[in-house]
Amino acid sequence: MAHKKGKRKSFKQLLAKYLDIKGLDIIIVLEDGKEIELFKNRSIIGDMIVTFDVNNGERKIPLKRIKHVDMYAA
């Protein structure tokens, strides 16, 4: 179990670095196959990605539901 916890922590740290790069378009793919494109105003708080849309609507995505992340240079 310690290996999985360490892997989760390193994923979280790496993802936090990429979320800070505003020139990246990031698409999160969840376990159920749903794709969510993150807005530029995004961050990690606790174990959740928090993003705000153009209307300042907040969306929280639990890290444990993420299957993979696609990134594109804008």
VENURPE-V984532 format. One record per pair of residues at least 12 apart in sequence whose C-alpha atoms are under 10 Angstrom apart, sorted by sequence separation. I is the first residue (numbers start at 1). J is the second residue. D is the distance in whole Angstrom. If there is no record, write none. Layout:
{{I	J	D} {I	J	D}}
This chain:
{{25	37	8} {26	38	6} {27	39	9} {38	50	9} {39	51	6} {40	52	8} {41	53	7} {48	60	6} {49	61	5} {50	62	9} {25	38	7} {26	39	8} {38	51	6} {39	52	7} {40	53	8} {41	54	9} {47	60	10} {48	61	5} {49	62	6} {24	38	10} {25	39	8} {26	40	9} {37	51	10} {38	52	8} {39	53	6} {40	54	10} {47	61	9} {48	62	4} {49	63	7} {24	39	10} {25	40	8} {38	53	8} {39	54	8} {41	56	9} {45	60	9} {47	62	6} {48	63	5} {24	40	8} {42	58	10} {44	60	9} {46	62	9} {47	63	6} {48	64	8} {22	39	9} {23	40	8} {41	58	10} {42	59	9} {43	60	10} {44	61	9} {45	62	10} {46	63	9} {47	64	8} {48	65	10} {22	40	6} {42	60	10} {44	62	10} {19	38	9} {21	40	9} {22	41	8} {44	63	9} {19	39	10} {20	40	9} {22	42	9} {19	40	8} {20	41	9} {21	42	10} {28	49	10} {38	59	9} {19	41	9} {20	42	8} {19	42	7} {20	43	7} {19	43	6} {20	44	10} {18	43	10} {19	44	8} {36	61	9} {16	42	10} {17	43	10} {16	43	7} {17	44	10} {15	43	9} {16	44	6} {15	44	8} {16	45	10} {19	49	9} {13	44	9} {30	61	9} {35	66	10} {12	44	8} {30	62	10} {34	66	10} {37	69	10} {16	49	9} {28	61	9} {30	63	9} {31	64	9} {32	65	8} {33	66	9} {34	67	10} {35	68	10} {36	69	10} {37	70	9} {12	46	10} {15	49	9} {30	64	9} {31	65	6} {32	66	9} {33	67	8} {35	69	9} {37	71	10} {12	47	8} {28	63	10} {30	65	6} {31	66	6} {32	67	8} {33	68	10} {35	70	10} {12	48	9} {29	65	9} {30	66	4} {31	67	5} {12	49	10} {28	65	10} {29	66	6} {30	67	5} {31	68	8} {9	47	10} {28	66	7} {29	67	6} {30	68	7} {8	47	10} {28	67	8} {29	68	5} {30	69	9} {28	68	6} {29	69	6} {27	68	9} {28	69	5} {29	70	8} {27	69	6} {28	70	6} {26	69	7} {27	70	5} {28	71	9} {26	70	6} {27	71	6} {25	70	8} {26	71	5} {27	72	8} {24	70	10} {25	71	6} {26	72	7} {24	71	6} {25	72	5} {26	73	9} {15	63	10} {24	72	6} {25	73	6} {26	74	10} {23	72	9} {24	73	5} {25	74	6} {23	73	6} {24	74	6} {12	63	8} {22	73	10} {23	74	5} {11	63	9} {19	71	10} {21	73	10} {22	74	9} {18	71	9} {15	69	9} {8	63	9} {8	64	8}}
